[in-house]
Each structure stands twice: as C-alpha cells, then as structure tokens.
C-alpha cells in the first residue's frame, strides 16, 4: 500500500532552542529554530561574534564540503557544517519552512543521532500552513558510480530508502536497511542511530583539526580489536547502516522539496548522496513536479498530479 503524503506545507508551532557541542570544533553552540511562512524553505542563519550574519538556504546548490559531514557554503570561515542530522529530523517530520539560527560553525552533535531534534520539534508541535506542498517525483532512473560505490534514484509510489554498506571490519561487515520513510518509521528505526568511527582514525582527525568534540557521549567508537568501546553498546544490532541511512535522509533533504521515489546506495556517504541528488536535479527528464489533486490533508503518492511550474526550482538559492 502506498504511503499517504501530506498535501500542505508546514512549520513548527513555536520557537525552540538547543545547545550542545560541535563534533568537529569542540565548541559550545546554540541553535534557535523559528517558525517561517510558506515558501520560505529551510534557511540557516549563522551569526558571528561581531553581529554580522550569513544566510544559507538548505538546498543542493549551496552544498560545499562533503568529506566528513555536509556543509553549506564554500568558505571555511563562513560556512555551516554538520547539518545532516537536524535536516534528517526536519525531513522525516515533514517540515517545509524554518529559520535555523546558529551562533557557531556547525550544528550541535547532541548524542550523535537525530533523536534530540525529533523530540524537541514534537514538543513544540507542527503547524499546517494551508498552502499546497509540491514534491519532486522521480520518473526515470538516475544512477551514478564512484569506484565500487554507487547510488541511484528510481521511480516508486512513495518515499523509500534502500542503503547498503560494506566495511572491512568484522564488527560491521555488510549491512543493509530498507524501508518506506514515514515519521513513525524514522523515529523507531533510524532516529537513534549514532555517528560512528574507528579509534585508529582519531589521531589523524585531531591533527587535521577535526573531531575535537567527538566523545563516547556522541559517537560509537570502534576499537583496534573491533569491539564497541561505548559502555552502552549498540542501540540497534545494525546501528551502523541505520546511521548511514539517517545521513542519506538528511543529505537528500537538500533537494529543497520532499521527493517521491526510491533512493538506493551501496557504500555511500555524504559526497555520494550529494552527487546523486545533483545528478537527479540536473536531469529534467528524470522527474516532474507534482502536488495533491485537491485541498486535502493527505493523498496517496499515485494520486499527485504534475503541475506546470517551470520556475519551481527550490534546489537553487
């Protein structure tokens, strides 16, 4: 049975604030999420110590570095990093319009998952704005490859993720997760999956100025003998692929609109996700823009109809 998709744009019902540590900078950072009007999209506003600001719309054209996380902006001193976990929560809960004010260079890592963001948003609630939401519906397969890795979009009557990883580690090995994405599925099966890393990489990352805020409080750490160091252990037996799927949800949220289709990847990461999304959006024959056929709260994916809006390109700032 196809997923029922929301027909209207949304925002949060009230402002909310969260404070935590930046996983790479190691510095305290506060974010304020503010409601926004229909058509605003998701906008990050970074405020510097001197009061100046830089603004980035959370769209594909604004993506910079994708080596260790997803970054908005190409200038290292004026960018906003590690946006994927909060964007995954925003996408999964069906939020279309938000201002995200941040006083640092990256989002707070919290516990390394999306759970805190989900809980905070649900606590203030979500408001229906009464303006039709438009979706990007995949109509033809689009595939990219990078060495042994690949990713593709395929037509599908809903929104689905099929993610497979393959690590040269007996603890991880080959794992896969697949499922239709709904708020309930995300909350129960993906939202608590934490970022992870290997102890052998720590010194190299520190020397390069990364992972300065990483700890057992916000990351699953794998020792040199391929065991999990964290006392808590794993939250899911396959937490590693579930976190990679969470990351993919957050990265594809930069389409600037919800999508109807199936995203599949093998040995992927932020860079592959970003390049796959770019390949889809650059192929105008591979998708169409659709909306609900009537002013209904929800409709089945197959019921959405194409709309002739050549100017509709939310993935551009």
C-alpha beads as a LAMMPS data file, in Angstrom:
LAMMPS data file: protein, C-alpha beads

317 atoms
316 bonds

1 atom types
1 bond types

-500.0 500.0 xlo xhi
-500.0 500.0 ylo yhi
-500.0 500.0 zlo zhi

Masses

1 110.0

Atoms # bond

1 1 1 0.000 0.000 0.000
2 1 1 1.351 3.430 -0.931
3 1 1 2.262 5.987 1.703
4 1 1 -0.136 8.853 2.301
5 1 1 1.744 12.096 1.664
6 1 1 0.989 15.463 3.193
7 1 1 -0.713 17.907 0.862
8 1 1 0.195 21.156 2.647
9 1 1 3.331 22.974 3.743
10 1 1 4.207 23.083 7.435
11 1 1 6.344 24.841 10.026
12 1 1 6.872 24.487 13.770
13 1 1 4.159 25.815 16.088
14 1 1 6.579 27.708 18.352
15 1 1 10.293 28.593 18.567
16 1 1 12.703 26.171 20.204
17 1 1 16.330 26.301 21.305
18 1 1 19.031 23.646 21.763
19 1 1 22.618 23.903 22.983
20 1 1 25.371 21.359 22.536
21 1 1 28.923 20.740 21.344
22 1 1 30.152 20.880 17.771
23 1 1 31.592 17.458 16.971
24 1 1 34.471 18.895 14.943
25 1 1 35.113 22.246 16.643
26 1 1 34.555 21.013 20.195
27 1 1 32.921 24.366 20.969
28 1 1 29.551 25.064 22.517
29 1 1 26.912 26.097 20.002
30 1 1 23.278 27.156 20.341
31 1 1 20.645 26.841 17.645
32 1 1 17.245 28.527 17.600
33 1 1 14.540 27.139 15.339
34 1 1 11.965 29.739 14.354
35 1 1 8.642 29.262 12.514
36 1 1 8.616 30.550 8.933
37 1 1 5.996 31.396 6.327
38 1 1 5.022 29.116 3.443
39 1 1 7.536 29.227 0.615
40 1 1 10.468 30.150 2.856
41 1 1 12.089 26.724 2.842
42 1 1 14.710 25.697 5.400
43 1 1 17.128 28.583 5.958
44 1 1 20.244 28.565 8.149
45 1 1 21.321 31.923 9.569
46 1 1 24.774 31.998 11.163
47 1 1 25.559 34.948 13.454
48 1 1 29.181 35.875 14.157
49 1 1 30.615 37.481 17.303
50 1 1 30.636 40.921 15.661
51 1 1 26.914 40.633 14.903
52 1 1 27.282 40.045 11.169
53 1 1 25.311 37.218 9.614
54 1 1 25.480 34.837 6.681
55 1 1 22.404 33.058 5.360
56 1 1 22.157 29.774 3.505
57 1 1 19.098 28.095 2.123
58 1 1 19.296 24.343 2.733
59 1 1 19.434 23.369 -0.938
60 1 1 21.727 21.393 -3.211
61 1 1 23.309 24.423 -4.877
62 1 1 24.637 25.686 -1.534
63 1 1 26.467 22.478 -0.543
64 1 1 30.197 22.851 -0.080
65 1 1 32.491 20.272 1.527
66 1 1 31.126 16.741 1.982
67 1 1 34.238 14.896 3.181
68 1 1 33.290 14.281 6.831
69 1 1 29.882 15.918 7.036
70 1 1 27.559 18.031 4.904
71 1 1 28.470 21.715 4.788
72 1 1 26.544 24.702 3.471
73 1 1 28.829 27.331 1.953
74 1 1 32.208 27.123 0.255
75 1 1 34.114 29.476 2.573
76 1 1 35.580 27.595 5.587
77 1 1 35.195 30.687 7.773
78 1 1 31.604 31.457 6.805
79 1 1 30.047 28.016 6.389
80 1 1 27.580 25.982 8.451
81 1 1 28.623 22.363 8.945
82 1 1 27.202 19.039 10.130
83 1 1 23.645 19.861 9.127
84 1 1 22.645 16.317 8.148
85 1 1 21.228 15.108 11.484
86 1 1 18.915 18.056 12.029
87 1 1 17.932 18.018 8.347
88 1 1 17.033 14.323 8.617
89 1 1 14.694 15.093 11.516
90 1 1 13.170 18.038 9.637
91 1 1 12.597 15.943 6.520
92 1 1 11.192 12.923 8.352
93 1 1 8.713 15.038 10.300
94 1 1 7.572 16.769 7.116
95 1 1 8.707 20.310 7.916
96 1 1 8.964 22.636 4.935
97 1 1 9.694 26.078 6.377
98 1 1 12.096 27.021 9.181
99 1 1 14.700 29.571 10.151
100 1 1 17.604 27.893 11.946
101 1 1 19.713 30.462 13.748
102 1 1 23.160 29.275 14.844
103 1 1 25.940 31.065 16.724
104 1 1 28.749 28.754 15.642
105 1 1 30.308 27.000 12.672
106 1 1 28.317 23.798 12.935
107 1 1 25.194 22.200 14.334
108 1 1 25.431 20.727 17.837
109 1 1 26.098 16.994 17.629
110 1 1 23.942 16.207 20.689
111 1 1 24.122 12.399 21.137
112 1 1 25.277 11.780 17.552
113 1 1 21.819 10.948 16.241
114 1 1 18.608 12.782 15.296
115 1 1 16.643 11.777 18.378
116 1 1 17.043 15.041 20.321
117 1 1 15.930 17.088 17.301
118 1 1 12.881 14.872 16.811
119 1 1 11.886 15.186 20.461
120 1 1 12.350 18.973 20.527
121 1 1 10.268 19.517 17.389
122 1 1 7.500 17.222 18.563
123 1 1 7.405 19.023 21.906
124 1 1 6.543 22.379 20.304
125 1 1 4.372 20.839 17.598
126 1 1 3.896 21.309 13.864
127 1 1 1.542 23.753 12.160
128 1 1 -0.222 23.265 8.837
129 1 1 0.180 26.428 6.739
130 1 1 -2.702 25.744 4.335
131 1 1 -0.548 26.211 1.229
132 1 1 -0.057 23.306 -1.156
133 1 1 3.223 21.443 -0.936
134 1 1 4.985 20.428 -4.141
135 1 1 7.009 17.235 -4.484
136 1 1 9.749 16.068 -6.826
137 1 1 8.537 12.775 -8.304
138 1 1 11.192 10.561 -9.904
139 1 1 10.017 9.376 -13.334
140 1 1 13.186 7.747 -14.725
141 1 1 16.173 6.000 -13.096
142 1 1 19.234 8.149 -12.455
143 1 1 22.442 6.390 -11.356
144 1 1 25.986 7.470 -10.535
145 1 1 29.068 5.396 -9.716
146 1 1 32.302 6.187 -7.899
147 1 1 34.706 3.269 -7.831
148 1 1 32.990 0.393 -6.025
149 1 1 30.266 2.754 -4.726
150 1 1 27.025 3.630 -6.474
151 1 1 23.751 5.417 -5.845
152 1 1 20.549 5.745 -7.810
153 1 1 17.054 7.194 -7.788
154 1 1 14.243 5.042 -9.158
155 1 1 10.512 5.669 -9.611
156 1 1 8.466 4.445 -6.647
157 1 1 4.959 5.018 -5.349
158 1 1 6.084 6.627 -2.087
159 1 1 9.374 7.660 -0.492
160 1 1 11.767 4.792 0.095
161 1 1 15.407 4.263 1.092
162 1 1 17.491 1.168 0.402
163 1 1 21.000 1.609 1.810
164 1 1 23.782 -0.958 1.956
165 1 1 27.247 -0.576 3.473
166 1 1 30.315 -2.810 3.310
167 1 1 33.176 -2.166 5.721
168 1 1 36.441 -4.052 6.056
169 1 1 35.657 -4.647 9.715
170 1 1 34.275 -7.884 11.187
171 1 1 32.134 -5.823 13.564
172 1 1 30.343 -4.039 10.706
173 1 1 30.846 -6.030 7.521
174 1 1 27.988 -5.860 5.042
175 1 1 24.722 -4.436 6.383
176 1 1 21.582 -3.141 4.693
177 1 1 18.453 -1.246 5.674
178 1 1 15.439 -0.668 3.512
179 1 1 12.024 0.743 4.128
180 1 1 9.412 3.320 3.234
181 1 1 10.129 6.588 5.017
182 1 1 7.451 7.876 7.371
183 1 1 7.758 9.902 10.549
184 1 1 6.945 6.781 12.589
185 1 1 9.477 4.609 10.763
186 1 1 12.188 7.222 11.100
187 1 1 11.568 7.676 14.827
188 1 1 11.562 3.976 15.684
189 1 1 14.093 2.561 13.224
190 1 1 16.558 5.323 12.346
191 1 1 16.467 8.394 14.584
192 1 1 18.513 6.906 17.468
193 1 1 21.343 5.564 15.288
194 1 1 24.563 7.404 16.147
195 1 1 27.524 8.505 14.106
196 1 1 30.465 6.142 14.379
197 1 1 34.202 5.992 13.852
198 1 1 37.343 3.955 14.390
199 1 1 39.809 4.605 17.186
200 1 1 42.649 4.189 14.678
201 1 1 41.479 7.330 12.850
202 1 1 41.225 9.603 15.897
203 1 1 44.787 10.949 15.993
204 1 1 44.748 11.694 12.263
205 1 1 41.473 13.598 12.562
206 1 1 42.645 15.549 15.602
207 1 1 45.842 16.545 13.809
208 1 1 43.735 17.862 10.935
209 1 1 41.525 19.868 13.320
210 1 1 38.506 17.575 13.136
211 1 1 36.543 15.506 15.680
212 1 1 37.692 17.780 18.519
213 1 1 34.278 17.435 20.148
214 1 1 33.855 13.732 19.497
215 1 1 33.395 11.555 22.574
216 1 1 31.684 8.402 23.760
217 1 1 28.711 10.646 24.568
218 1 1 28.076 11.408 20.911
219 1 1 29.765 8.709 18.822
220 1 1 30.021 4.957 18.595
221 1 1 33.739 4.231 18.764
222 1 1 35.227 1.017 17.395
223 1 1 38.482 -0.132 19.000
224 1 1 41.508 -1.604 17.246
225 1 1 40.303 -5.096 18.195
226 1 1 36.928 -4.406 16.506
227 1 1 34.774 -4.035 19.582
228 1 1 32.499 -1.174 20.612
229 1 1 34.134 0.891 23.355
230 1 1 30.916 2.585 24.480
231 1 1 29.549 1.138 27.713
232 1 1 26.028 1.474 26.297
233 1 1 26.923 -0.789 23.404
234 1 1 24.851 -0.568 20.224
235 1 1 21.296 0.770 20.161
236 1 1 20.486 -1.443 17.164
237 1 1 22.392 -4.569 16.138
238 1 1 22.892 -2.898 12.749
239 1 1 23.233 0.667 14.035
240 1 1 25.960 1.443 11.501
241 1 1 23.816 1.084 8.373
242 1 1 20.890 2.752 10.119
243 1 1 23.036 5.810 10.771
244 1 1 24.187 5.836 7.148
245 1 1 20.517 5.783 6.155
246 1 1 19.792 8.642 8.575
247 1 1 22.601 10.607 6.926
248 1 1 21.133 9.890 3.488
249 1 1 17.739 11.215 4.589
250 1 1 19.390 14.427 5.789
251 1 1 21.510 14.830 2.675
252 1 1 18.599 14.296 0.295
253 1 1 16.540 16.832 2.242
254 1 1 18.671 19.349 0.338
255 1 1 16.543 18.684 -2.724
256 1 1 14.590 21.646 -1.375
257 1 1 11.367 19.641 -1.594
258 1 1 10.153 16.235 -0.491
259 1 1 10.681 13.587 -3.156
260 1 1 8.562 10.679 -4.349
261 1 1 10.792 7.818 -5.397
262 1 1 13.280 5.248 -4.131
263 1 1 16.870 6.109 -3.255
264 1 1 19.328 3.215 -3.292
265 1 1 23.014 3.305 -2.452
266 1 1 25.934 0.950 -1.916
267 1 1 28.973 2.021 0.112
268 1 1 27.718 5.577 0.120
269 1 1 28.381 8.667 2.177
270 1 1 27.777 12.411 2.144
271 1 1 29.662 13.004 -1.098
272 1 1 27.885 10.221 -2.986
273 1 1 24.493 11.363 -1.662
274 1 1 25.175 14.947 -2.734
275 1 1 26.374 13.933 -6.194
276 1 1 23.412 11.614 -6.752
277 1 1 20.998 14.376 -5.823
278 1 1 22.793 16.784 -8.135
279 1 1 22.600 14.239 -10.979
280 1 1 18.843 13.883 -10.483
281 1 1 18.150 17.604 -10.354
282 1 1 20.272 18.248 -13.440
283 1 1 18.276 15.701 -15.455
284 1 1 14.961 17.484 -16.029
285 1 1 13.612 14.465 -17.930
286 1 1 14.001 12.234 -14.852
287 1 1 11.494 13.947 -12.574
288 1 1 8.342 16.020 -12.501
289 1 1 6.943 18.488 -10.001
290 1 1 3.644 17.343 -8.512
291 1 1 1.139 18.354 -5.880
292 1 1 -2.026 16.967 -4.283
293 1 1 -5.009 16.957 -6.667
294 1 1 -7.293 18.750 -4.209
295 1 1 -7.051 20.741 -0.993
296 1 1 -6.867 17.595 1.093
297 1 1 -4.705 16.970 4.129
298 1 1 -3.168 13.837 2.626
299 1 1 -3.210 11.846 -0.605
300 1 1 -1.617 8.697 -1.953
301 1 1 1.566 9.250 -3.949
302 1 1 -0.020 7.918 -7.128
303 1 1 -2.791 10.499 -6.817
304 1 1 -0.457 13.511 -7.020
305 1 1 -0.637 15.345 -10.323
306 1 1 2.042 17.128 -12.332
307 1 1 1.952 20.909 -12.299
308 1 1 3.362 23.180 -14.964
309 1 1 5.706 25.349 -12.936
310 1 1 8.964 25.801 -14.880
311 1 1 10.125 28.375 -12.332
312 1 1 9.814 25.871 -9.475
313 1 1 13.413 25.044 -8.621
314 1 1 13.767 25.146 -4.825
315 1 1 17.173 23.475 -5.002
316 1 1 18.624 26.775 -6.171
317 1 1 19.150 29.526 -3.596

Bonds

1 1 1 2
2 1 2 3
3 1 3 4
4 1 4 5
5 1 5 6
6 1 6 7
7 1 7 8
8 1 8 9
9 1 9 10
10 1 10 11
11 1 11 12
12 1 12 13
13 1 13 14
14 1 14 15
15 1 15 16
16 1 16 17
17 1 17 18
18 1 18 19
19 1 19 20
20 1 20 21
21 1 21 22
22 1 22 23
23 1 23 24
24 1 24 25
25 1 25 26
26 1 26 27
27 1 27 28
28 1 28 29
29 1 29 30
30 1 30 31
31 1 31 32
32 1 32 33
33 1 33 34
34 1 34 35
35 1 35 36
36 1 36 37
37 1 37 38
38 1 38 39
39 1 39 40
40 1 40 41
41 1 41 42
42 1 42 43
43 1 43 44
44 1 44 45
45 1 45 46
46 1 46 47
47 1 47 48
48 1 48 49
49 1 49 50
50 1 50 51
51 1 51 52
52 1 52 53
53 1 53 54
54 1 54 55
55 1 55 56
56 1 56 57
57 1 57 58
58 1 58 59
59 1 59 60
60 1 60 61
61 1 61 62
62 1 62 63
63 1 63 64
64 1 64 65
65 1 65 66
66 1 66 67
67 1 67 68
68 1 68 69
69 1 69 70
70 1 70 71
71 1 71 72
72 1 72 73
73 1 73 74
74 1 74 75
75 1 75 76
76 1 76 77
77 1 77 78
78 1 78 79
79 1 79 80
80 1 80 81
81 1 81 82
82 1 82 83
83 1 83 84
84 1 84 85
85 1 85 86
86 1 86 87
87 1 87 88
88 1 88 89
89 1 89 90
90 1 90 91
91 1 91 92
92 1 92 93
93 1 93 94
94 1 94 95
95 1 95 96
96 1 96 97
97 1 97 98
98 1 98 99
99 1 99 100
100 1 100 101
101 1 101 102
102 1 102 103
103 1 103 104
104 1 104 105
105 1 105 106
106 1 106 107
107 1 107 108
108 1 108 109
109 1 109 110
110 1 110 111
111 1 111 112
112 1 112 113
113 1 113 114
114 1 114 115
115 1 115 116
116 1 116 117
117 1 117 118
118 1 118 119
119 1 119 120
120 1 120 121
121 1 121 122
122 1 122 123
123 1 123 124
124 1 124 125
125 1 125 126
126 1 126 127
127 1 127 128
128 1 128 129
129 1 129 130
130 1 130 131
131 1 131 132
132 1 132 133
133 1 133 134
134 1 134 135
135 1 135 136
136 1 136 137
137 1 137 138
138 1 138 139
139 1 139 140
140 1 140 141
141 1 141 142
142 1 142 143
143 1 143 144
144 1 144 145
145 1 145 146
146 1 146 147
147 1 147 148
148 1 148 149
149 1 149 150
150 1 150 151
151 1 151 152
152 1 152 153
153 1 153 154
154 1 154 155
155 1 155 156
156 1 156 157
157 1 157 158
158 1 158 159
159 1 159 160
160 1 160 161
161 1 161 162
162 1 162 163
163 1 163 164
164 1 164 165
165 1 165 166
166 1 166 167
167 1 167 168
168 1 168 169
169 1 169 170
170 1 170 171
171 1 171 172
172 1 172 173
173 1 173 174
174 1 174 175
175 1 175 176
176 1 176 177
177 1 177 178
178 1 178 179
179 1 179 180
180 1 180 181
181 1 181 182
182 1 182 183
183 1 183 184
184 1 184 185
185 1 185 186
186 1 186 187
187 1 187 188
188 1 188 189
189 1 189 190
190 1 190 191
191 1 191 192
192 1 192 193
193 1 193 194
194 1 194 195
195 1 195 196
196 1 196 197
197 1 197 198
198 1 198 199
199 1 199 200
200 1 200 201
201 1 201 202
202 1 202 203
203 1 203 204
204 1 204 205
205 1 205 206
206 1 206 207
207 1 207 208
208 1 208 209
209 1 209 210
210 1 210 211
211 1 211 212
212 1 212 213
213 1 213 214
214 1 214 215
215 1 215 216
216 1 216 217
217 1 217 218
218 1 218 219
219 1 219 220
220 1 220 221
221 1 221 222
222 1 222 223
223 1 223 224
224 1 224 225
225 1 225 226
226 1 226 227
227 1 227 228
228 1 228 229
229 1 229 230
230 1 230 231
231 1 231 232
232 1 232 233
233 1 233 234
234 1 234 235
235 1 235 236
236 1 236 237
237 1 237 238
238 1 238 239
239 1 239 240
240 1 240 241
241 1 241 242
242 1 242 243
243 1 243 244
244 1 244 245
245 1 245 246
246 1 246 247
247 1 247 248
248 1 248 249
249 1 249 250
250 1 250 251
251 1 251 252
252 1 252 253
253 1 253 254
254 1 254 255
255 1 255 256
256 1 256 257
257 1 257 258
258 1 258 259
259 1 259 260
260 1 260 261
261 1 261 262
262 1 262 263
263 1 263 264
264 1 264 265
265 1 265 266
266 1 266 267
267 1 267 268
268 1 268 269
269 1 269 270
270 1 270 271
271 1 271 272
272 1 272 273
273 1 273 274
274 1 274 275
275 1 275 276
276 1 276 277
277 1 277 278
278 1 278 279
279 1 279 280
280 1 280 281
281 1 281 282
282 1 282 283
283 1 283 284
284 1 284 285
285 1 285 286
286 1 286 287
287 1 287 288
288 1 288 289
289 1 289 290
290 1 290 291
291 1 291 292
292 1 292 293
293 1 293 294
294 1 294 295
295 1 295 296
296 1 296 297
297 1 297 298
298 1 298 299
299 1 299 300
300 1 300 301
301 1 301 302
302 1 302 303
303 1 303 304
304 1 304 305
305 1 305 306
306 1 306 307
307 1 307 308
308 1 308 309
309 1 309 310
310 1 310 311
311 1 311 312
312 1 312 313
313 1 313 314
314 1 314 315
315 1 315 316
316 1 316 317
